[in-house]
Amino acid sequence: MDDSFNFDTLAVRAGTVRTDFNEHSEALFLTSSFCFTSAAEAAERFKHSEDYYTYSRFTNPTVTMFQERLAALEGGEACIATASGMSAILSVVMAAMQAGDHIVSSRALFGSTLGMFSQIFSRFGITTTYVDPVDLDAWKAAVRPETKMFFVETPSNPMTELCDIEAVGKIAKAAGAIYVVDNTFCSPAVQQPLKLGADVVMHSATKLIDGQGRVLGGALVGTRQFIIEKVFPFVRTAGPTMSAFNAWILLKGMETLALRAERHSASSLTVARWLEAHPTVKRVFYPGLESHPQYELAKRQQRSGGSVLAFEVVGETPEQQRENAWRVIDNTKLCSITANVGDTRTTITHPATTTHSRITPEARAQAGITEALLRVAVGLEDADDICADLGRGLNR
Ligand SMILES: *Cc1c(COP(=O)(O)O)cnc(C)c1O
């Protein structure tokens, strides 16, 4: 599709290919394999399997439409879809690295990503050094001759710390490392890392791209050379492939992504400001607030503050803090007590005892995750209703 179209147009139309029936909405191709008219055609198509449809572990037309659309939204040349966000991370590492290689990563990572680097890749001789994402000197100091990858997640979960994508990209380039940014928390509607120097954007499409909490999905976007020549051979062979059904759901998710992201951000800001003014709230962490230490960077790097915020309730001792935080959760009637983010429904969690309970108390303290901390992923309900719902437990 014409690259000159703007984001909202691409989100609705990019990648669409019609069959001879001229269906208006994208067709869902639930088929594991594709037929050939002759032995010679089969031979030809198997030889060039990236250009033809042969088998859905390799390629599928609905998945291709998803890939083309997401590549257009991120401003990348090519995209490979995967079964989940985690299988996208598996695929990029398998595509780019081998035993003996080294990753430099921000230390504030999604829990399973941390587990993948520390417990799984380490068994195959791939080591990781974790750095404070804000400390540029730490990124430089962590580089070794065998460093092959930089990995960044921004804003961080749950503290909403930002990593300067462009500045870290310069260090990655100087190190000759492939630079991967997990853009799950923002989506391309809010942040486009390829334009800031990332080599590869990784997604858990499970979150904002679906946006309605239905299916799992993942993706990698980058140059044609890297995606088609390095990632595609791994995904085609190993099979962490996205299902056609999930691709079809996620195509529909992308059509409303920009609208949803705008509303998520606007409501998050309303809730963050309301919390900041509340007498039993100690601190609020949200990149759209002027009080956020990296507010200026957020304005440069993101179109808006995003859909995730965190806040601390008051409390003298850790026990009191936990009691006060849990009281907020237990008095909600609207918010869902679940860890998903980027959903139409607002979700609330106590990171110290759920998503971040398995890391050591020292690592938790270093990350700033106290017993007083709550994380809210603001949904599409009325923002005043969300504030009132949080207020029930805060006012007691
Ligand atoms: C959810 C998530 C993942 C993992 O994605 P799945 O689709 O659950 O496999 C990776 N990174 C971030 C930032 C996430 O929120």
The ligand as an ORCA input file, in Angstrom:
! r2SCAN-3c Opt
* xyz 0 1
  C       2.994     -9.521     27.841
  C       4.340     -9.016     27.526
  C       5.296     -9.851     26.913
  C       5.025    -11.288     26.594
  O       3.992    -11.451     25.674
  P       3.020    -12.733     25.605
  O       2.155    -12.407     24.448
  O       2.328    -12.865     26.909
  O       3.912    -13.914     25.345
  C       6.532     -9.298     26.620
  N       6.826     -8.013     26.923
  C       5.926     -7.196     27.520
  C       6.313     -5.795     27.808
  C       4.666     -7.669     27.848
  O       3.789     -6.865     28.456
*
